[in-house]
Amino acid sequence: MSRPFRRLDIAGTALRDLDGLQFLRVLPESLEQLAAAAFHDLSYYLRPDFLDELTAVAADPATCANERFVCGALLRNAMIAAGGVLPLCQDTGTATIFAWRGERVLSGGGDEAALARGVARAWRENPLRDSQIAARSMFDEVNTGDNLPAQIDIRFAPGSEYHFMFVAKGGGSANKTLFHQGSKALLNEDALAAFLAEKIRQLGVAACPPYFLSVVVGGTSPEENLRTLKLASTGWLDSLPAAGDGRGAAFRDLAWEARVMKLAAASGWGAQFGGTHLALQARVIRLPRHAASCPVSLGVSCSAHRNMLGKITADGVFLEALDRNPARCLARLPPDTLAATAIDLDQPMPEILKQLAALPPGTLVSLNGPMIVARDMAHARFRERLRSGQPLPDYLMRHPVCYAGPARTPAGHAIGSFGPTTAQRMDDYLDELMIRGASRVTLAKGNRSEEAMCACVKHGGFYLGTIGGAAALIAKEHIVASEVIDFAELGMEAVLCIRVKNLPAFVIYDNRGGRLY
């Protein structure tokens, strides 16, 4: 994989001669500083070629208006994030590090601990979101407070260099990973095409497309299949050959990559609100398999496509050079042609519902006024209240509810990077709340279950979707005030009251059974 690198000002590497061989000495402090720098950069910058792909979609006259709107917002989000204050996404991710340590690299053996310290340092020194939850018993959990543990996978390689792939993987995109243990019956044109078409349709848009879509067929174990899937989603395996050797070598199937792209375009999901650009690229990797097994996996990297290379050599410590000037893309964007209907959220809820009832699904609205922010843990608390005989908080009846968990708030800002959470995770609660007059208008991302749509019809509610992956943009331009009003001990999952200004959203499901998707 050929990528530009920048040299970091990190000491602690040196060549040593032992028994006629040269060994690279790497200090633990170097590993810590490298990981800290990597996850800083991944939080704020994207690769230039990825930004160019988003720009091409937004600038293409054949692209539908909704997709141009989304891709334009993602590019503006990248420009704001590149300022180094508000991260690209509110879910700053699980830190994942793949490493290949040369056989002649001497590091003292504490590599995993040193890299983990670097991860914790990145989250401590930047306004990122601590998303890792540790169990104290089967059902009692606590936020670890430093985004650890990280997933760290170190393997040996020839030579005297140390190579890395750093990945910040959000929960929404990780949750869309699919694994299926099939058989030989799947390995023919019609069966595989039908299987992939169904699974791509099931992806939906909750993981913030446009996606980098990966498929892996085969594998000597489920674990190896899924590890390959994750590496394929970063581009690490792009240099694989285009055909197999009959001895078990992995390869890319370019014809099936093109076919997967056509299946994604035909799905109708598009870049979040309809269209043809569910995916920007696809990778299909074929692996060997046991005769009795045929593991198949499918996964996505979202529009916050956060992965980058690193290396330590005799010349120093290096990180892939990401794009620090996404503003260069904005001049290529056509004018935005979508008109939005303003919704005043300072009105009583019956008036908000009346205004939304006049709009067909697919309408772009502009939200102004107060909203409640609550997601998984807060909803579990609401249910606990109901089941213990307590009433629901009045704020759930008076205001729309946005499912979100923002990053930490930087100094001088109303809120940290703020983007919508996957709506489906709250579907189990929706009918129980709506029947009591709560959550009549909800805002999040992605499609919802049939049960959630039925709840909207039964109780006269609406579901709105806003852009996933534009967290820095939303925080900077559309949220003017924020305060914690309940469950402060839940940290990023505390209940907030925010005030929004011209927040864009689409009517996804209405109170009559109408739907955008």
C-alpha positions in Angstrom: 0.0 0.0 0.0 1.7 3.2 -1.2 0.8 6.2 0.9 2.6 9.5 1.8 4.1 9.6 5.2 5.3 12.4 7.6 8.1 12.0 10.0 7.3 12.5 13.7 9.6 14.3 16.1 10.0 11.2 18.2 13.3 9.9 19.4 14.0 6.4 20.7 14.9 4.3 17.7 18.4 3.1 16.8 20.1 0.4 14.8 22.3 -2.1 16.7 24.7 -4.7 15.4 24.4 -8.1 17.0 26.3 -11.2 15.7 26.6 -9.5 12.3 22.9 -8.6 12.0 21.3 -5.2 12.3 18.5 -4.9 14.9 16.2 -1.9 15.3 15.8 -0.8 19.0 12.4 0.8 19.7 11.7 2.3 23.1 8.2 1.9 24.7 7.9 5.7 24.8 8.2 5.8 21.0 5.3 3.4 20.7 3.2 5.4 23.1 3.8 8.7 21.3 3.1 7.1 17.9 -0.3 5.7 19.0 -1.2 9.0 20.7 -0.4 10.9 17.5 -2.2 8.4 15.3 -5.5 8.6 17.1 -5.3 12.4 17.3 -4.9 12.5 13.5 -7.7 9.9 12.9 -10.1 12.1 15.0 -9.7 15.1 12.8 -8.4 14.3 9.3 -9.3 12.0 6.4 -7.3 10.6 3.5 -7.2 13.0 0.5 -8.5 10.3 -2.0 -11.5 9.6 0.3 -12.3 13.3 0.3 -11.9 13.4 -3.5 -14.4 10.5 -3.8 -17.0 12.4 -1.7 -16.4 15.5 -3.8 -16.9 13.5 -7.1 -20.3 12.3 -5.8 -21.4 15.7 -4.7 -20.3 17.3 -8.0 -21.8 14.7 -10.3 -24.9 16.1 -12.1 -26.4 12.6 -12.1 -26.3 12.4 -8.3 -29.7 12.9 -6.7 -30.2 16.1 -4.7 -30.4 14.3 -1.3 -27.0 12.7 -1.9 -25.4 15.9 -3.0 -26.7 17.5 0.2 -25.3 14.7 2.4 -21.9 14.6 0.7 -21.6 18.4 0.7 -22.3 18.3 4.5 -19.7 15.6 5.0 -17.1 17.7 3.2 -18.0 20.8 5.3 -17.8 18.6 8.4 -14.3 17.5 7.4 -13.3 21.2 6.9 -14.5 22.1 10.4 -12.8 19.0 12.0 -9.5 19.8 10.3 -9.3 22.8 12.7 -8.3 20.2 15.3 -10.9 21.1 17.9 -14.2 19.3 17.0 -13.6 15.7 16.0 -15.1 14.3 12.7 -17.6 12.1 14.5 -19.1 12.1 18.0 -18.3 8.4 18.3 -14.5 8.7 18.3 -14.5 4.9 18.2 -12.9 1.8 19.5 -9.1 2.1 19.1 -7.8 -0.8 17.0 -4.2 -1.4 16.2 -2.9 -4.0 13.8 0.9 -4.3 14.0 3.6 -6.3 12.2 6.8 -6.4 14.2 10.0 -7.3 12.3 11.9 -10.3 13.6 14.9 -8.0 14.2 13.0 -5.3 16.2 13.9 -5.1 19.9 11.3 -3.4 22.0 11.4 -5.0 25.5 8.2 -7.0 25.1 5.7 -4.4 26.5 4.5 -3.2 23.2 0.8 -3.8 23.8 0.9 -1.9 27.1 2.8 1.0 25.5 0.4 1.3 22.6 -2.5 1.2 25.0 -1.0 4.1 27.0 -0.8 6.0 23.8 -4.5 5.4 23.1 -5.4 6.6 26.6 -3.2 9.7 26.1 -5.0 10.6 22.9 -8.4 10.5 24.6 -7.1 12.3 27.6 -5.5 15.2 25.7 -8.3 15.7 23.1 -12.1 16.3 23.4 -13.0 12.8 22.3 -15.7 10.5 23.6 -15.0 7.7 26.1 -17.1 4.9 24.7 -15.8 1.7 26.3 -17.9 0.1 28.9 -16.5 -2.5 31.4 -18.6 -5.1 33.3 -18.4 -5.4 37.0 -20.9 -8.2 37.0 -23.1 -9.7 34.2 -25.4 -6.7 34.2 -23.6 -4.0 36.1 -21.4 -1.8 33.8 -19.2 1.3 34.1 -17.5 3.6 31.6 -13.8 3.0 31.8 -13.1 6.8 31.4 -10.1 6.5 29.1 -11.6 4.6 26.1 -9.6 1.6 27.0 -9.4 -1.3 26.4 -8.1 -1.0 22.8 -8.0 -3.9 20.4 -4.3 -4.6 19.7 -3.1 -7.3 17.4 0.6 -7.8 17.0 2.2 -10.3 14.7 5.8 -11.0 13.5 7.1 -10.2 10.1 10.5 -10.5 8.4 13.1 -7.7 8.6 13.9 -4.9 11.0 10.9 -2.5 10.6 7.7 -2.1 12.6 4.5 -1.5 10.6 1.1 -0.4 11.8 -2.5 0.0 10.8 -4.4 2.3 13.2 -8.2 2.2 13.0 -10.9 4.2 14.9 -14.0 2.2 14.5 -17.4 3.6 15.6 -20.0 1.4 17.2 -22.6 2.1 14.5 -20.4 0.8 11.6 -19.1 -2.1 13.7 -22.6 -3.2 14.5 -23.3 -3.7 10.8 -20.7 -6.5 10.5 -22.4 -9.6 9.3 -21.0 -13.2 9.6 -22.6 -16.2 8.0 -21.3 -19.8 8.2 -22.4 -21.2 4.9 -21.5 -24.3 2.8 -20.4 -25.2 -0.7 -24.0 -24.6 -1.8 -23.3 -20.8 -1.6 -20.4 -21.0 -4.0 -22.1 -20.5 -7.3 -23.0 -17.3 -9.3 -26.7 -17.2 -8.5 -26.6 -18.2 -4.9 -23.8 -15.8 -3.9 -25.4 -12.9 -5.8 -28.7 -13.5 -4.1 -27.1 -13.8 -0.7 -25.1 -10.6 -1.1 -28.1 -8.7 -2.5 -30.2 -9.6 0.5 -27.4 -8.7 3.0 -26.6 -5.4 1.3 -30.3 -4.5 1.5 -30.3 -5.3 5.2 -27.4 -2.9 5.8 -29.6 0.1 5.7 -28.1 3.5 6.4 -27.6 3.6 10.1 -23.9 3.2 9.8 -23.5 6.6 8.0 -22.9 5.9 4.3 -21.5 6.3 1.7 -19.6 3.2 2.8 -16.4 1.4 2.0 -18.0 -2.0 1.7 -16.0 -5.2 2.2 -16.9 -8.9 1.7 -14.8 -11.9 2.6 -15.6 -15.4 1.3 -13.8 -18.3 3.0 -11.3 -18.6 5.8 -9.7 -21.4 7.8 -11.7 -20.2 10.9 -14.4 -17.6 11.6 -11.8 -15.5 13.4 -9.5 -15.3 10.4 -12.4 -14.4 8.2 -13.4 -11.5 10.4 -9.9 -10.3 10.9 -9.4 -10.3 7.1 -12.7 -8.3 6.8 -11.5 -5.6 9.1 -8.2 -5.3 7.3 -9.9 -5.3 3.9 -12.1 -2.3 5.0 -8.9 -0.2 5.6 -7.4 -0.9 2.2 -4.5 -2.9 3.8 -5.2 -5.8 1.4 -5.5 -3.8 -1.8 -2.2 -5.2 -3.2 -3.4 -8.8 -3.1 -3.3 -10.6 -6.5 -6.4 -10.8 -8.6 -6.5 -14.6 -8.8 -5.9 -17.6 -6.6 -2.9 -19.9 -6.8 -4.6 -23.1 -5.8 -2.4 -23.3 -2.7 -4.4 -21.1 -0.4 -3.2 -17.6 -1.2 -5.8 -14.8 -0.5 -6.8 -12.8 -3.5 -9.1 -9.9 -4.6 -12.0 -10.8 -7.0 -12.3 -7.6 -9.0 -15.3 -8.8 -11.0 -17.2 -9.4 -7.8 -16.1 -6.1 -6.4 -17.8 -4.4 -9.4 -20.9 -6.6 -8.9 -21.1 -5.7 -5.3 -21.0 -2.0 -6.2 -24.0 -2.6 -8.6 -25.9 -4.4 -5.8 -25.3 -1.5 -3.5 -26.5 1.0 -6.1 -29.6 -1.0 -6.7 -30.5 -1.2 -3.0 -32.1 2.2 -3.1 -30.6 3.3 0.2 -28.1 5.8 -1.3 -26.0 8.1 0.8 -28.4 8.1 3.7 -31.7 9.5 2.2 -32.1 7.6 -1.1 -30.1 7.5 -4.3 -27.4 5.2 -5.7 -24.3 5.9 -3.6 -24.6 3.5 -0.7 -21.0 2.6 -1.3 -18.0 4.5 -2.7 -15.8 1.4 -3.0 -16.1 -2.3 -2.5 -13.5 -5.0 -1.7 -14.2 -8.8 -2.2 -11.5 -11.1 -0.7 -11.4 -14.8 -1.3 -9.7 -17.1 1.2 -9.2 -20.8 1.5 -11.7 -22.8 3.5 -12.3 -26.2 5.2 -14.3 -28.5 2.9 -17.2 -28.5 5.5 -17.3 -24.7 6.0 -17.8 -21.6 4.0 -17.7 -18.5 6.2 -18.8 -15.3 4.6 -18.7 -11.9 6.2 -19.7 -8.4 5.1 -18.8 -5.1 6.8 -18.6 -1.4 6.2 -16.3 1.5 7.0 -18.5 4.5 7.4 -18.2 8.1 6.0 -15.8 8.8 8.9 -13.3 6.4 7.2 -10.7 6.6 9.9 -7.7 4.4 9.3 -4.1 5.2 8.7 -0.6 3.6 8.4 2.3 4.0 10.7 5.9 2.7 10.6 9.1 2.7 12.6 12.3 2.3 10.7 16.0 3.1 11.1 15.1 6.5 9.6 12.6 7.3 12.4 8.9 7.2 13.4 6.3 7.9 10.7 2.6 8.3 10.2 0.6 8.5 7.1 0.0 12.1 6.0 -3.7 12.8 6.0 -5.4 15.7 4.4 -5.3 18.9 6.5 -7.0 21.1 3.9 -10.4 19.6 3.0 -11.6 23.1 2.2 -9.9 22.6 -1.2 -12.8 20.4 -2.2 -15.6 22.9 -1.5 -14.9 25.0 -4.6 -15.9 22.0 -6.7 -19.4 21.7 -5.2 -22.5 22.9 -7.0 -24.9 25.2 -5.2 -27.3 23.4 -2.9 -30.8 23.3 -4.4 -32.8 21.6 -1.5 -35.3 23.9 0.2 -36.2 23.2 3.8 -39.4 23.7 5.7 -38.8 25.5 9.0 -40.2 23.8 12.2 -40.5 25.9 15.3 -39.7 23.6 18.3 -40.7 26.3 20.8 -44.3 25.5 20.0 -46.4 23.1 22.2 -46.0 19.5 21.0 -49.5 19.4 19.4 -48.5 22.3 17.1 -45.2 20.6 16.2 -47.1 17.4 15.3 -49.7 19.4 13.3 -46.9 21.1 11.2 -45.1 17.8 10.6 -48.4 16.1 9.5 -48.6 18.5 6.6 -45.3 17.2 5.1 -44.8 14.1 3.1 -41.9 11.7 3.9 -38.7 12.8 2.3 -39.3 16.5 3.1 -36.2 18.4 4.3 -37.0 20.4 7.4 -35.0 22.9 9.4 -35.4 22.5 13.2 -35.2 25.5 15.5 -35.7 25.4 19.3 -35.3 23.0 22.2 -34.7 19.2 22.0 -34.0 16.5 24.5 -31.0 14.3 23.9 -31.2 10.7 25.3 -29.9 7.3 24.1 -29.4 3.7 25.3 -28.7 4.1 29.0 -31.1 6.9 29.6 -33.9 4.9 27.9 -33.1 2.0 30.2 -33.6 4.4 33.1 -36.9 5.6 31.7 -38.1 2.0 31.6 -36.9 1.4 35.2 -39.0 4.4 36.3 -42.1 3.0 34.5 -41.7 -0.4 35.9 -41.3 0.9 39.5 -44.5 2.9 39.2 -42.9 6.3 38.7 -44.0 8.8 36.0 -41.9 9.7 33.0 -40.1 13.0 33.1 -42.2 15.8 31.7 -39.5 16.9 29.3 -40.2 13.7 27.2 -43.7 14.9 26.5 -42.9 18.6 25.8 -39.9 18.2 23.3 -38.7 16.1 20.5 -36.1 13.5 21.5 -32.8 13.2 19.7 -30.8 10.0 20.1 -27.2 11.0 20.5 -24.1 10.8 22.8 -21.8 13.8 22.1 -18.0 13.9 22.5 -16.5 16.0 25.3 -17.1 19.8 24.9 -14.1 21.8 24.0 -13.5 25.2 25.7 -15.6 28.0 24.1 -18.1 25.6 22.4 -21.7 24.9 23.3 -21.2 21.2 22.9 -18.7 18.6 21.6 -19.0 16.9 18.3 -22.6 15.8 18.0 -24.1 13.3 15.6 -27.2 11.1 15.7 -27.2 7.6 17.2 -28.6 4.5 15.3 -32.3 4.8 15.9 -33.1 1.1 15.9 -31.3 0.6 19.2 -34.2 2.6 20.9 -37.0 0.8 19.0 -37.8 -1.6 21.8 -38.7 1.4 24.0 -40.7 3.5 21.5 -44.2 2.1 21.9 -43.9 2.0 25.7 -43.0 5.7 25.7 -45.4 6.9 23.0 -48.4 5.3 24.6 -47.8 7.7 27.5 -47.4 10.7 25.3 -43.6 10.7 25.3 -41.2 10.7 22.4 -43.9 11.7 19.8 -41.1 13.1 17.6 -37.7 11.4 17.5 -34.6 12.3 15.6 -31.7 10.0 14.9 -30.1 8.2 11.9 -31.0 5.2 9.8 -34.1 3.1 9.2 -36.2 1.7 12.0 -38.1 -1.5 12.6 -41.6 -2.3 11.5 -42.6 -2.1 15.2 -41.3 1.4 15.4 -43.2 2.5 12.3 -46.4 1.0 13.7 -45.9 2.9 16.9 -45.7 6.1 15.0 -49.0 5.4 13.3 -50.7 4.1 16.4 -49.7 7.1 18.6 -49.5 9.9 16.0 -45.7 10.2 16.0 -43.0 11.1 13.6 -39.4 9.9 13.0 -36.9 12.4 11.5 -33.4 11.6 10.3 -30.4 13.9 10.3 -27.1 13.4 8.6 -24.8 10.8 10.2 -21.1 11.5 10.1 -21.4 15.3 10.3 -20.9 15.7 14.0 -18.4 18.6 13.9 -20.7 20.5 11.5 -23.8 20.0 13.7 -21.9 21.0 16.8 -20.4 24.2 15.3 -23.3 25.5 13.2 -26.5 24.0 14.5 -26.3 23.7 18.3 -26.3 27.0 20.2 -26.8 25.8 23.8 -26.6 22.6 25.9 -27.1 21.6 29.5 -27.3 18.3 31.4 -30.8 17.9 32.9 -30.9 14.3 34.1 -28.7 11.3 34.9 -25.4 13.3 35.0 -23.6 10.2 36.2 -24.1 8.6 32.8 -21.4 10.8 31.3 -21.8 11.1 27.5 -25.2 9.2 27.9 -26.6 11.8 30.3 -29.9 13.5 29.3 -29.3 16.9 27.8 -31.5 19.8 26.7 -30.1 21.4 23.6 -31.2 24.4 21.5 -30.8 23.9 17.8 -30.6 26.4 15.0 -31.5 25.5 11.4 -30.7 21.8 12.1 -31.4 19.9 8.8 -33.4 16.7 9.0 -35.6 14.6 6.7 -39.1 13.3 7.5 -38.5 9.5 7.4 -41.7 8.0 8.9 -44.9 9.9 9.4 -48.1 9.4 11.5 -50.0 7.8 8.6 -47.6 5.0 7.7 -45.8 7.0 5.0 -42.1 6.3 4.8 -39.0 7.6 2.9 -37.4 4.2 2.7 
